[in-house]
Amino acid sequence: MKVKEIMSRDITTIKPDRPLLELVKFFGQPTIGGLPVVEDSGNIVGIVTMMGIIGHFLPHSPLLLQEFISCKDESAEVNILSVDWENTKAEDIMEKRITIISEEESIIRAAALFYELKVRMLPVVNQARELIGVVTLSDICNGIHKMISNMLCSED
C-alpha cells in the first residue's frame, strides 16, 4: 500500500510570514498537530508545531528550564507575555529540518520513518516536490490495519 492511498489531502498550510499570534489559534483544533509552512511556489520550507511554539518562550538553559519547571507561582507567565506575538513570524520558529515523503512510498517505509524520527506527521510531496498532503501516525495505523484485514479476508 502506498502513502497516497492513506494520506490526507485537505490540509491547512501557512505562509512563512504568518504572525505567531495567528498560529496559536490553529492548535486549539484537535485535528491540527503541525502546520506545514509553504512558499508561494508550493514548496514546503518548514513545519510549525505546538511544541515549537512552547519551546520559543521557554528558557533554553537547562538550569533555567529546571527553575521554570519547579516554579510554583505565576511569575512564569511573564515569559509567555514577553514574547512578541504579533511580530514573531512562522519562519522564526518553524522547524527547518524536515523530512518529507513521496506519495509513491510504501506505508511500511513511512511507518519506519515515524518510528525513527519520533514525529506525528510527515509532509507528502509529488515528483515536483510540491506539498500535496500529509500522512499521520493514525493514517499509518489505519493503513496497516486495512492491509492485515485484506490479507486475512483473502485467506478465507
Buried (B, 14 or more C-beta within 10 A) or exposed (E): BBBBEBBBEEBEBBEBEBBBEEBEEBBEEEEBBBBBBBEEEBEBBBBBBBEBBEEBBBBEEEEEEEEBEEEEEEEBEEBEEEBEBEEBBBBBBBBEEBEBBBBEBBBEEBBEBBEEEEBBBBBBBBEEEEBBBBBBBEBBBEBBEBBEEEEEEEEE
